[in-house]
């Protein structure tokens, strides 16, 4: 019953935030919800600084949740679906060339940035076993995998 109650409260809060966004802020839905959530979170942090007692139970519940496990195994599918359902395939076809160019360039730049950074950071911290046995190009290559 506690899990059902928690989900009910979450849905009610999200509905209230959506109403505030639609009525007063008039931002796009996801941006408005995120802005209101950030403001609400800051208010909770300020409340906790002045009066920590009301949030002790919430803190105990939240520390027992493995958020990595929850997001990766429970919510990722729904988040990817929600993002993909809003994509217009015709718009995507029109922007095919910039998407291919930017995604390819970003992967190449990221690979070299991580590779060079890893090589010089390991060398700086005297981890010669990795730096001496592998050349710089090997480090760049393996950082992209």
N, C-alpha and C positions, 0 to 999 in steps of 0.2 A: 504494500500500500504506500510505503514511503517513496518508492521510485515513481509510482503513478502520480502522487502528490507533487513531487519535484517537477516532473514534466508538465503538469498542469500549470504550476506557477510560472515556469519558463514560457509557456505559450501565452499566458495572460500578459506577462511583461512584454513579450515581443509584440503582441497586439496593441498594447498601450503605446509602445514606442513607434509602431507604424502609424497609429492615429496621430500622435504628436507630429511626426514627420509630414504626414499628408495634410494636416490642418494648418500647421504653423511654419515649418521649415521649407516645405515644398522642394526638397532635394530628391534626386533619384532614390528609389527604394533602398537599395543596398547601402548606398553612401549615407543616407539619412539614418538608417538603423545603426550603422557603425558609429556615426558621430554621436548620436544620443547614447549609445552604449558606452562610449569612451567617457562622456560627461558623467554618466551614472556611476561608472567605475571610479572616477576621480572623487565623486561625492562620497562613495563608500569608503575610500581610503581616508578621506578627511574625517568622516564619522568615526572610523576605527581609531584614528589618532586621538580623538577627544573622548570617545566612550567605547572601549574595546569589548565590553561584555556582550552586546547584542550579536556580534558577528562571530563569537567563539564557536557556536554550533555549525555555522556555515563553513568556517575554516576547517573544522574537523572532518566534515563531509568531503570537502574539496581536496584535502590532503590524502584521502583514501582512494581517489580516482587517478588512474594511470592515463594521463591525457594523450600521451603518445600512442598507446594501445587503442584508446577510444577513437582518436582521429584516423589513424592508419587502418584500423580494422573495422571501425563502425561507421564513420562518417565520410570517409574519402570517396566512396562510390557515389554517394548522394551529392557531394560537393562537385565532383567531376560531371555528373549528369546535369546538375543545375547550371553549371557553366556552359556545357556543350549544347544544351537545349535552346539557349538564347542566341546561338550563332546562326546567322543566315548563310547558307551554303553558297548562294549566288554572290554575296559580298566577299566571301572567302575566295571564290574563284577569281574575282576581279583583282584581288590583292595577292595573287599567287606568287609572283616574282619577288616583290619586297619581302614576303614572309620567308621564302626560301633563302634569299640573300642574307637577311638579318639573322635568321636562326643559324645558318651555317657560319657566318662571321662571328656570332656571339659564342658558339661552341669552340671555334678555333682560338679566339682571343682568351676565353676562359681557360682552355687547356694550357696555353702558353703562360698565362698569368699564374696559374696554380703551380705549374711545373717549375718555372723560374723562381717563384717565391719559395716553394718547398726546397729546392736545391740550395738556395742561398741561406735560408733560415737554418736548414740542417747543418750547413757548413759553418754558420755563425755559432751555433751551439756545440760545435766540435763533435758532431756525429759523423765522423769520417768513414765509418764502416759503410754507411749508405752512399756517401758522396764519392768515396774513392772507388768503390766497386762498380758504380753505375756512372755513366757519363751524363752530361747535362741533357743530351737529347733523350736518353732513356728515361730520365726523371720526368721530362716534359711528356714523353709518350705515355708513361704509366699513370701520370696524373690525370690524363683524359679518359682512362678506363673506368 
